[in-house]
Amino acid sequence: MRALRTQADWCARVQLVLGVVLIAVLSGFVALVYRPSSEKLTDLRRQTDEQRNRLNDNLSHVSILPAVMSEVGRMQMRLEHFDKQLPRQPELGPFINDITEVSRQANLRKVAVEPGVPNRTDLYTEWPIALKFEGDFNSVFAFLRRTEEMSRLTQVKSMKVRGADNGKSGQVQVELSMNIYFSEG
């Protein structure tokens, strides 16, 4: 019987040792494998959420890109419109030739160009020019648009438009006062 009791005690001790070993292995697994892995998984989930938020932010920024590109194009067009030249010499002859050519293209009649007296300032000189011409309203409008599109910096100071004396419908007489600018330097 003793052998049976010894054997039973031995089995109980083995069970106790195996239980302690099992608890130690389980504790080691939790401490060395499970806990670091779950912390790493939590960190990876946090990084994924941050990246997802960053991606959504970038998508919202990219979604406005076509509108921004359109606005940049529109502003470049406006800049080209305002990018006029300020020559160093008056170049009145070439300017009068350009005005005469533009008036001819617009089918204007009785075109008279009368330069005034230049007015000098510290930075630039302005030269007033008086223009008189006749034509139908559409031709006058086309002439004004073409002069506005010229590369030379000009400024219309005054304009008088009245019906032509010949009694034709749509015909106008125009008196236009404009300045051209140049810098002597």
C-alpha positions as CSV (number, residue, x, y, z in Angstrom):
1,M,0.0,0.0,0.0
2,R,2.8,2.2,0.7
3,A,3.9,1.9,-2.9
4,L,0.5,3.1,-4.0
5,R,0.6,6.0,-1.5
6,T,4.1,6.9,-2.7
7,Q,3.0,6.7,-6.2
8,A,-0.1,8.9,-5.4
9,D,2.1,11.5,-3.6
10,W,4.5,11.4,-6.5
11,C,1.7,12.0,-9.0
12,A,0.3,14.9,-6.8
13,R,3.8,16.5,-6.8
14,V,4.2,16.0,-10.5
15,Q,0.7,17.6,-11.0
16,L,1.7,20.5,-8.8
17,V,5.0,20.9,-10.6
18,L,3.3,20.6,-14.0
19,G,0.6,23.2,-12.8
20,V,3.4,25.6,-11.7
21,V,5.3,25.0,-15.0
22,L,2.0,25.6,-16.9
23,I,1.3,28.8,-15.0
24,A,4.9,29.9,-15.6
25,V,4.7,29.1,-19.3
26,L,1.4,30.8,-19.6
27,S,2.7,33.9,-17.6
28,G,5.8,33.9,-19.8
29,F,3.6,33.7,-23.0
30,V,1.4,36.6,-21.8
31,A,4.4,38.7,-20.7
32,L,6.8,37.9,-23.6
33,V,4.5,37.2,-26.6
34,Y,0.8,38.2,-26.1
35,R,1.3,41.6,-24.4
36,P,4.0,42.9,-26.8
37,S,2.0,41.7,-29.7
38,S,-1.2,43.3,-28.6
39,E,0.6,46.6,-27.8
40,K,2.2,46.4,-31.3
41,L,-1.2,45.7,-32.8
42,T,-2.7,48.7,-30.9
43,D,0.1,50.9,-32.1
44,L,-0.3,49.7,-35.7
45,R,-4.1,50.4,-35.5
46,R,-3.3,53.9,-34.2
47,Q,-0.8,54.5,-37.0
48,T,-3.4,53.2,-39.6
49,D,-6.0,55.6,-38.2
50,E,-3.5,58.5,-38.4
51,Q,-2.6,57.5,-42.0
52,R,-6.3,57.2,-42.9
53,N,-7.0,60.7,-41.5
54,R,-3.9,62.1,-43.3
55,L,-5.1,60.4,-46.5
56,N,-8.6,61.9,-46.1
57,D,-7.0,65.4,-45.5
58,N,-4.9,65.0,-48.6
59,L,-7.9,63.9,-50.6
60,S,-9.8,67.0,-49.5
61,H,-6.8,69.1,-50.5
62,V,-6.5,67.4,-53.9
63,S,-10.2,67.7,-54.5
64,I,-9.9,71.5,-54.7
65,L,-6.9,71.3,-57.1
66,P,-9.0,71.6,-60.3
67,A,-10.6,74.8,-58.9
68,V,-7.2,76.2,-57.9
69,M,-5.8,75.4,-61.3
70,S,-8.8,77.1,-62.9
71,E,-8.3,80.2,-60.7
72,V,-4.5,80.3,-61.5
73,G,-5.3,80.2,-65.2
74,R,-7.9,83.0,-64.8
75,M,-5.4,85.1,-62.9
76,Q,-2.7,84.5,-65.5
77,M,-5.1,85.8,-68.1
78,R,-5.7,88.9,-66.0
79,L,-2.0,89.3,-65.5
80,E,-1.3,89.2,-69.2
81,H,-4.0,91.8,-69.6
82,F,-2.2,94.1,-67.2
83,D,1.3,93.3,-68.5
84,K,1.7,96.4,-70.6
85,Q,5.0,97.9,-71.7
86,L,6.4,101.2,-70.6
87,P,8.9,102.1,-73.3
88,R,12.0,104.2,-72.7
89,Q,11.3,106.5,-75.7
90,P,8.0,108.1,-76.7
91,E,7.7,106.2,-79.9
92,L,4.9,108.4,-81.0
93,G,5.2,107.6,-84.7
94,P,4.9,103.8,-84.3
95,F,2.0,104.4,-81.8
96,I,0.1,106.6,-84.4
97,N,0.8,104.0,-87.1
98,D,-0.7,101.3,-84.8
99,I,-3.7,103.5,-84.0
100,T,-4.2,104.2,-87.7
101,E,-4.0,100.5,-88.6
102,V,-6.4,99.5,-85.9
103,S,-8.9,102.3,-87.0
104,R,-8.6,101.0,-90.6
105,Q,-9.3,97.4,-89.5
106,A,-12.3,98.7,-87.6
107,N,-13.6,100.6,-90.7
108,L,-13.6,104.0,-89.0
109,R,-13.8,107.2,-91.0
110,K,-12.4,110.7,-90.6
111,V,-9.7,109.6,-88.2
112,A,-7.7,112.5,-86.7
113,V,-4.9,112.0,-84.3
114,E,-3.6,115.1,-82.4
115,P,-0.7,114.7,-80.0
116,G,-0.7,117.1,-77.1
117,V,2.1,118.4,-74.9
118,P,4.0,115.8,-72.9
119,N,3.8,116.1,-69.1
120,R,6.9,114.8,-67.2
121,T,6.9,113.4,-63.7
122,D,9.7,111.9,-61.6
123,L,9.0,108.3,-62.7
124,Y,7.5,108.6,-66.2
125,T,6.2,111.0,-68.9
126,E,2.6,111.0,-70.1
127,W,1.7,112.3,-73.5
128,P,-1.9,113.2,-74.1
129,I,-3.3,112.3,-77.5
130,A,-6.7,113.4,-78.8
131,L,-8.5,111.2,-81.3
132,K,-11.6,112.0,-83.4
133,F,-13.3,109.5,-85.7
134,E,-16.7,108.3,-87.0
135,G,-18.1,104.9,-87.6
136,D,-20.9,102.6,-86.6
137,F,-21.2,101.7,-82.9
138,N,-19.9,98.1,-83.4
139,S,-16.8,99.4,-85.3
140,V,-16.1,102.0,-82.6
141,F,-16.4,99.2,-79.9
142,A,-14.1,97.0,-81.9
143,F,-11.5,99.8,-82.2
144,L,-11.6,100.4,-78.4
145,R,-11.2,96.7,-77.7
146,R,-8.2,96.5,-80.1
147,T,-6.5,99.6,-78.6
148,E,-7.0,98.1,-75.1
149,E,-5.3,94.9,-76.3
150,M,-2.2,96.8,-77.6
151,S,1.0,96.0,-75.8
152,R,1.6,99.7,-75.2
153,L,0.5,101.2,-71.8
154,T,-2.3,103.6,-72.5
155,Q,-5.1,105.2,-70.5
156,V,-8.3,106.7,-71.8
157,K,-9.0,109.9,-69.9
158,S,-12.3,111.0,-71.5
159,M,-14.6,109.9,-74.3
160,K,-17.5,111.7,-75.9
161,V,-19.8,109.7,-78.1
162,R,-22.7,111.3,-80.0
163,G,-24.9,110.4,-83.0
164,A,-23.4,111.3,-86.4
165,D,-24.7,114.4,-88.1
166,N,-25.4,112.5,-91.3
167,G,-28.6,111.0,-89.7
168,K,-27.7,107.4,-90.4
169,S,-28.9,105.0,-87.7
170,G,-26.1,103.5,-85.5
171,Q,-23.5,106.0,-86.8
172,V,-21.5,107.8,-84.0
173,Q,-18.9,110.5,-83.8
174,V,-16.3,109.9,-81.1
175,E,-13.9,112.3,-79.4
176,L,-11.4,110.4,-77.3
177,S,-8.6,111.7,-75.1
178,M,-6.0,109.2,-74.1
179,N,-2.5,109.2,-72.6
180,I,0.5,107.2,-73.6
181,Y,3.3,106.7,-71.1
182,F,7.1,106.3,-71.4
183,S,10.0,106.5,-69.1
184,E,13.1,108.4,-70.1
185,G,15.9,106.8,-68.3
